Amino acid sequence: MRATTVHTISFSGEGSGNHPLTWAQKWLWRTIDLNAPRIERMNMRATIEIPSGIDLDTVIEAVRELISRHQTLRTRFYVDENGTPRQATAGHGNLRLEVYETDGTELSEFTRRVSDSISETPFTPPEISVRPAIVTQGGTPSRAVLSIFHMAIDSWGLNRLAKDFEQVLQALASKADLPPRDILTHPSERVDFERTSAGMGRSAASVRYWEEQLGLFARDCAPEARNAPEHPQFREVWINSQALSVASRAVAHTLGVSVNAVFTGLAAHLLSERTGHPGVGFLVFNHNRYGRKWAAMYGTLTQNFPLYVAVDGRPLVDVIRTVHPLISKGIFYGQYDPDDLASAMAELSERRGFMPDISCAVNIMAEASDAAGDLSGDPAEPARAAQEALPATKVYQGAGLEHEDMNFYLSVSSRTGDTTAYLRANTKMFSSGDIEAFLRSMEQSLVDVLVRPDR
């Protein structure tokens, strides 16, 4: 796809320098190393609607300001002469910005094609971690499109970054003061924290928690590998469901738990049913943005913590109730130096005589404001609404992967209006049909809980 015009924008910002990776970046680098050189899936995408009345020069200036204010966007990643991955932040430089004029294609489809185009190749060491583009209609800006290397940002940071861009754009358009830069937290500050006694203490506490939880994990979590692998071996199936949104919020409200607990407990219950194992050990992805300082960090902070869920044939609602306090505790132990953890896990596996299976993971993203929902009124209404929404559910195949270290990876993005989830699983253990059936069982199981609360 060829850009209509190309602009070169100059940027400058504070905080240049060369640094080691943060814990979260080291944690993520493992996935990059496993999949290299096919790491284009590590490109995070954002599309921001441009309000009417804002001209192209203003949008370009907003992109310049966004890059200047966020060190993480001005950072490139490379491997040094000793084979160690590092990050280098540029204090100034130039960046290519492409503008695409629509060609008559429907706007959302054209924008998706632009996003695909700027994201189709992996980021390379000479590049800073962002590729911007602007979509215009009749010369008027309509959408800003960003592709950002996952090493520089995670899903939580990406959502915040999109909102920051909107604020910058509105300030420039109205000639108001720009949002302050000094309230932002940058990856270099995280590197500094992790070297302090407080940082090292946090890692040590997390490692101890890992040892405690992994002591409960079994040798196997996923089903036995009985199938011939499909191609790609790790299939990915997506579901978009309003019924899941209604049901998960209603169940969370009724049980007094988080939406995260609902989906994690549900996944454990269904996986235990499938495998026959009395419990399930998950790695739970965690955004780690606790406290004002880290809530203001846009760079990647996501890591995970282990969570063992005892199912033992109990009803789904009991499992969900059990999971809620476990997650509330576990979220404080998802920040650690991967090198420290690797040593501890090696010692643990030697003591137990086997390596616990940590190949099953859940990544649940539900906005805090959506945690319980406003469900005042007729208590039977959510059940009716969820049932009525079932026919509108969409299920479709994703790209999948040929290489992956997770045999079962469930990702859920839950919002009030709808929920989008995907399950990527090893086809030696789950056929494509099994994966789709699992997602549909998630939906139906939650609706059934609403219809029959005693189930």
VOGU-3710 file (C-alpha; in Angstrom, 3 decimals, decimal comma):
1> mrattvhtis> 0,000/0,000/0,000  1,526/3,310/-1,070  1,193/6,519/0,923  -0,311/9,552/-0,809  2,243/11,889/0,753  5,152/11,457/3,152  6,257/13,955/5,789  9,410/14,019/7,883  8,774/15,190/11,417  11,499/16,318/13,778
11> fsgegsgnhp> 11,119/15,451/17,446  13,029/16,236/20,613  12,478/15,312/24,220  14,146/14,786/27,558  15,577/11,526/28,791  18,018/10,282/26,164  20,366/7,483/27,143  21,242/3,807/27,009  19,752/1,443/29,581  19,315/-2,226/30,414
21> ltwaqkwlwr> 15,847/-3,667/29,971  13,261/-3,428/32,712  11,971/-6,652/34,261  8,837/-6,487/32,126  10,888/-5,953/28,978  13,178/-8,873/29,861  10,065/-10,972/30,457  8,675/-10,003/27,040  12,000/-10,469/25,267  11,683/-14,216/25,872
31> tidlnaprie> 8,677/-14,301/23,525  10,474/-12,181/20,950  13,516/-14,426/21,067  11,326/-17,518/20,680  9,542/-16,196/17,581  12,333/-14,240/15,862  12,549/-13,234/13,101  8,746/-13,501/12,656  7,888/-10,973/15,346  5,556/-8,678/13,430
41> rmnmratiei> 2,764/-9,810/15,773  4,604/-7,843/18,466  3,482/-4,619/16,776  0,746/-2,992/18,866  -1,855/-0,935/17,007  -3,960/2,090/17,839  -6,454/4,040/15,744  -7,661/7,432/16,954  -10,570/9,291/15,400  -9,786/12,895/14,470
51> psgidldtvi> -12,587/15,337/15,374  -13,927/17,401/12,507  -12,469/20,841/11,983  -8,843/19,897/12,734  -6,413/20,397/9,859  -3,550/18,166/8,762  -0,796/20,412/10,123  -2,339/20,259/13,596  -2,518/16,462/13,523  1,107/16,252/12,391
61> eavrelisrh> 2,094/18,572/15,236  0,165/16,361/17,673  2,106/13,318/16,479  5,357/15,252/16,943  4,359/16,251/20,479  3,304/12,699/21,364  6,689/11,300/20,352  8,556/14,112/22,063  6,739/13,706/25,378  6,960/9,892/25,601
71> qtlrtrfyvd> 10,456/8,487/25,996  9,168/4,996/25,323  8,195/5,960/21,755  11,683/7,359/21,151  13,340/4,119/22,248  14,927/1,479/20,069  15,914/-2,026/21,141  19,025/-3,919/20,138  21,387/-6,708/21,210  24,875/-5,629/22,270
81> engtprqata> 28,188/-7,316/21,495  27,733/-9,631/24,492  24,344/-10,848/23,292  22,453/-8,808/25,892  19,291/-6,952/24,821  19,310/-3,252/25,690  17,324/-0,086/24,997  18,501/3,303/23,773  16,330/6,422/23,929  16,888/9,215/21,416
91> ghgnlrlevy> 16,789/12,809/22,635  16,022/14,064/19,139  15,659/12,821/15,604  13,511/12,608/12,500  10,676/10,224/11,734  8,723/9,344/8,616  4,979/10,039/8,779  2,791/8,708/5,983  -0,525/10,210/4,885  -3,058/8,042/3,061
101> etdgtelsef> -5,982/9,572/1,165  -8,997/7,250/1,038  -9,663/5,644/-2,328  -13,422/5,190/-2,087  -13,170/2,161/0,174  -15,327/2,276/3,309  -13,401/4,276/5,936  -13,009/1,585/8,603  -11,823/-0,955/6,034  -9,383/1,521/4,478
111> trrvsdsise> -8,030/2,428/7,923  -7,555/-1,255/8,733  -5,544/-1,661/5,530  -3,342/1,284/6,511  -2,807/-0,244/9,947  -1,907/-3,567/8,331  0,512/-1,836/5,985  2,517/-0,013/8,649  2,486/-3,060/10,948  3,329/-5,831/8,497
121> tpftppeisv> 7,079/-5,860/9,172  8,911/-6,205/12,501  10,621/-3,231/14,070  14,372/-3,279/13,457  17,185/-2,075/15,778  17,735/1,246/13,949  14,058/2,205/14,366  12,514/3,968/17,294  9,403/2,164/18,475  6,598/3,956/16,632
131> rpaivtqggt> 5,345/4,211/13,043  2,653/6,877/12,589  0,211/7,396/9,727  -2,758/9,662/9,032  -5,839/8,783/6,996  -7,519/11,664/5,153  -10,805/12,064/3,307  -10,806/14,813/0,723  -7,594/16,105/2,269  -9,167/16,377/5,735
141> psravlsifh> -7,683/14,227/8,538  -10,023/11,469/9,666  -7,912/8,934/11,588  -4,473/8,753/13,169  -2,951/5,278/13,054  -0,035/4,114/15,198  2,022/0,937/15,124  4,204/0,566/18,235  6,697/-2,138/19,183  5,383/-4,203/22,093
151> maidswglnr> 8,718/-3,820/23,900  7,848/-0,132/24,244  4,211/-0,425/25,273  1,585/-2,894/26,458  -2,190/-2,942/26,007  -2,840/-0,871/29,114  -0,267/1,713/28,101  -1,591/1,791/24,545  -5,086/2,709/25,703  -3,660/5,496/27,862
161> lakdfeqvlq> -1,460/6,702/25,007  -4,448/7,011/22,671  -6,220/9,171/25,253  -3,090/11,267/25,716  -2,943/11,854/21,962  -6,571/12,984/21,974  -5,828/15,477/24,761  -2,748/16,804/22,972  -4,702/17,158/19,739  -7,552/19,039/21,404
171> alaskadlpp> -5,116/21,355/23,185  -3,327/22,193/19,937  -6,592/22,686/18,049  -7,964/25,048/20,701  -4,575/26,730/21,279  -4,720/25,736/24,949  -1,861/24,610/27,174  -0,552/21,154/26,400  -0,941/18,444/29,042  2,132/18,579/31,317
181> rdilthpser> 4,997/16,227/30,544  6,382/16,016/34,068  3,539/13,804/35,301  4,597/10,962/32,982  6,673/8,017/34,200  9,233/6,550/31,810  10,934/3,138/31,463  14,294/4,625/32,490  12,726/5,495/35,852  11,553/1,915/36,158
191> vdfertsagm> 15,105/0,687/35,519  16,317/2,936/38,331  13,617/1,689/40,719  14,387/-1,956/40,040  17,978/-1,371/41,136  16,947/0,029/44,527  16,566/-2,029/47,695  12,796/-1,533/47,447  12,795/-2,846/43,900  14,967/-5,848/44,709
201> grsaasvryw> 12,776/-6,546/47,730  9,687/-6,552/45,552  11,279/-9,039/43,176  12,324/-11,287/46,063  8,799/-11,246/47,532  7,326/-12,119/44,149  9,745/-15,010/43,692  8,760/-16,389/47,111  5,103/-16,192/46,097  5,895/-18,005/42,854
211> eeqlglfard> 7,598/-20,781/44,794  4,565/-21,104/47,081  2,070/-21,265/44,229  4,151/-23,473/41,947  4,378/-25,952/44,787  0,669/-26,571/44,088  1,006/-26,844/40,311  0,909/-30,323/38,795  3,180/-31,858/36,210  0,461/-31,315/33,598
221> capearnape> -2,156/-28,593/33,224  -3,187/-28,881/29,589  -4,787/-32,012/28,115  -2,645/-34,893/26,940  -1,177/-34,401/23,459  -3,126/-36,888/21,347  -3,747/-35,029/18,083  -1,682/-34,621/14,966  -0,697/-30,934/14,907  -2,557/-28,610/12,570
231> hpqfrevwin> -0,897/-25,810/10,634  -0,126/-23,481/12,228  0,307/-25,642/15,305  -1,066/-23,016/17,694  -4,502/-22,150/16,379  -6,317/-18,999/17,417  -10,096/-18,596/17,529  -11,849/-15,317/18,375  -15,281/-14,603/19,792  -17,126/-11,291/19,919
241> sqalsvasra> -20,059/-11,522/22,284  -22,469/-9,093/23,878  -23,867/-12,025/25,855  -20,484/-12,521/27,533  -20,422/-8,866/28,576  -23,908/-8,927/30,052  -23,452/-12,280/31,766  -19,961/-11,659/33,168  -20,991/-8,340/34,701  -24,192/-9,753/36,119
251> vahtlgvsvn> -22,364/-12,706/37,673  -19,668/-10,394/39,060  -22,336/-8,138/40,554  -24,292/-11,024/42,057  -21,255/-12,714/43,600  -19,501/-9,504/44,638  -16,360/-10,320/42,672  -14,385/-8,812/39,792  -14,946/-9,547/36,121  -11,370/-10,838/36,121
261> avftglaahl> -12,327/-13,436/38,741  -15,370/-14,460/36,709  -13,394/-15,220/33,556  -10,443/-16,798/35,371  -12,701/-19,037/37,448  -14,727/-19,922/34,366  -11,611/-20,886/32,404  -10,340/-23,017/35,296  -13,696/-24,764/35,672  -13,974/-25,631/31,977
271> lsertghpgv> -10,334/-26,678/31,654  -10,635/-28,932/34,705  -13,722/-30,528/33,173  -11,831/-31,188/29,966  -8,656/-32,595/31,525  -10,110/-34,334/34,559  -7,497/-32,659/36,743  -8,740/-31,575/40,198  -7,201/-28,140/39,791  -5,678/-25,816/37,238
281> gflvfnhnry> -2,512/-23,749/37,430  -2,616/-20,520/35,439  -0,146/-17,775/34,757  -2,246/-14,637/35,162  -1,148/-11,569/33,215  -1,040/-8,413/35,307  -0,638/-4,764/34,249  1,252/-3,798/37,465  0,090/-0,188/37,472  -0,398/0,301/41,191
291> grkwaamygt> 0,275/3,643/42,832  0,320/7,071/41,208  3,845/6,806/39,805  3,372/3,531/37,939  -0,177/4,352/36,883  1,432/7,163/34,854  3,820/4,823/33,030  3,020/4,146/29,390  5,871/1,731/28,686  5,311/-1,981/29,096
301> ltqnfplyva> 4,885/-3,098/32,704  2,928/-6,300/32,167  4,243/-9,499/33,715  2,398/-12,420/35,269  1,893/-14,316/38,495  0,987/-17,964/39,124  -2,451/-18,899/40,410  -3,549/-22,387/41,368  -7,320/-22,882/41,268  -8,713/-25,919/43,086
311> vdgrplvdvi> -11,821/-27,041/41,206  -12,486/-30,552/42,552  -15,819/-30,828/40,766  -17,343/-27,860/42,599  -20,058/-25,687/41,013  -18,851/-22,852/38,821  -20,051/-20,116/41,184  -18,042/-21,632/44,041  -14,918/-21,705/41,903  -15,407/-18,055/40,924
321> rtvhpliskg> -15,849/-17,051/44,565  -12,619/-18,872/45,420  -10,661/-17,166/42,653  -11,531/-13,591/43,614  -9,405/-13,331/46,808  -6,603/-15,308/45,174  -6,339/-12,748/42,385  -6,614/-9,870/44,859  -3,532/-11,261/46,594  -1,628/-12,410/43,518
331> ifygqydpdd> -1,622/-9,050/41,739  1,032/-7,806/44,156  3,455/-10,555/43,138  3,653/-10,062/39,395  6,761/-7,842/39,445  10,062/-9,692/39,411  13,422/-10,037/37,747  13,055/-12,972/35,318  16,649/-14,007/36,055  15,857/-14,377/39,772
341> lasamaelse> 12,745/-16,369/38,964  14,566/-18,700/36,565  17,029/-19,673/39,297  14,239/-20,289/41,804  12,264/-22,411/39,343  15,296/-24,547/38,561  15,741/-25,242/42,275  12,028/-25,974/42,690  11,940/-28,460/39,825  14,983/-30,222/41,251
351> rrgfmpdisc> 13,295/-30,566/44,658  10,013/-31,821/43,197  11,598/-34,023/40,582  9,699/-32,362/37,728  9,033/-28,942/36,264  5,475/-27,788/37,032  3,409/-27,109/33,938  3,169/-23,350/33,453  1,935/-23,491/29,873  -1,627/-22,303/30,594
361> avnimaeasd> -2,280/-18,571/30,886  -5,109/-16,054/31,100  -4,975/-12,355/30,277  -8,179/-10,601/31,340  -8,555/-6,895/30,596  -11,638/-5,270/32,114  -11,786/-1,559/32,821  -12,127/-0,779/36,507  -15,300/1,226/35,897  -16,849/-1,862/34,349
371> aagdlsgdpa> -15,959/-4,228/37,169  -19,440/-4,763/38,533  -21,755/-2,710/36,365  -25,028/-0,996/37,216  -27,522/-3,814/37,486  -30,275/-2,188/39,493  -33,803/-3,151/38,571  -35,352/-6,499/37,681  -32,820/-9,212/38,664  -34,078/-11,427/35,831
381> eparaaqeal> -33,324/-8,805/33,175  -29,601/-9,651/32,709  -30,498/-13,301/32,065  -33,038/-12,295/29,409  -30,631/-9,797/27,841  -27,805/-12,339/27,716  -30,016/-15,004/26,147  -31,343/-12,574/23,557  -27,787/-11,545/22,650  -26,573/-15,099/21,993
391> patkvyqgag> -27,579/-15,225/18,286  -25,477/-12,117/17,566  -22,239/-13,751/18,743  -19,500/-13,864/16,112  -16,760/-16,502/16,055  -13,857/-16,355/13,628  -10,369/-17,721/13,062  -7,249/-15,736/13,922  -3,811/-16,031/12,368  -2,328/-18,453/14,890
401> lehedmnfyl> 1,353/-19,192/15,472  3,776/-21,899/14,490  5,842/-21,476/17,667  4,565/-20,665/21,156  5,486/-21,621/24,727  1,876/-21,479/25,942  -0,280/-24,536/25,249  -3,379/-22,612/26,373  -3,603/-18,820/26,237  -6,933/-17,091/26,832
411> svssrtgdtt> -7,125/-13,336/26,278  -10,296/-11,417/27,155  -11,015/-7,738/26,550  -14,225/-7,029/28,411  -16,254/-3,861/27,987  -19,810/-2,916/28,859  -21,096/-3,185/25,286  -19,341/-6,340/24,186  -16,521/-8,702/25,001  -13,850/-9,818/22,577
421> aylrantkmf> -11,815/-12,869/23,497  -9,509/-15,278/21,794  -8,109/-18,641/22,748  -4,816/-19,745/21,245  -3,988/-23,368/21,944  -1,692/-26,183/20,899  -3,543/-28,290/18,344  -1,770/-31,397/19,615  -4,059/-30,946/22,626  -6,975/-28,898/21,268
431> ssgdieaflr> -8,274/-29,175/17,726  -9,624/-26,029/16,078  -13,091/-27,356/16,837  -12,162/-27,876/20,485  -10,958/-24,278/20,744  -14,184/-22,881/19,327  -16,232/-25,196/21,544  -14,347/-23,953/24,610  -15,173/-20,322/23,807  -18,819/-21,111/23,179
441> smeqslvdvl> -18,933/-23,075/26,445  -17,626/-19,997/28,258  -20,495/-17,960/26,898  -23,185/-20,566/27,517  -21,921/-21,431/31,012  -22,209/-17,836/32,220  -25,656/-17,439/30,688  -26,718/-20,691/32,381  -25,540/-19,344/35,741  -27,853/-16,362/35,296
451> vrpdr> -30,776/-18,513/34,239  -30,164/-21,075/36,992  -28,252/-19,386/39,837  -28,218/-22,624/41,846  -26,280/-24,416/39,098
//
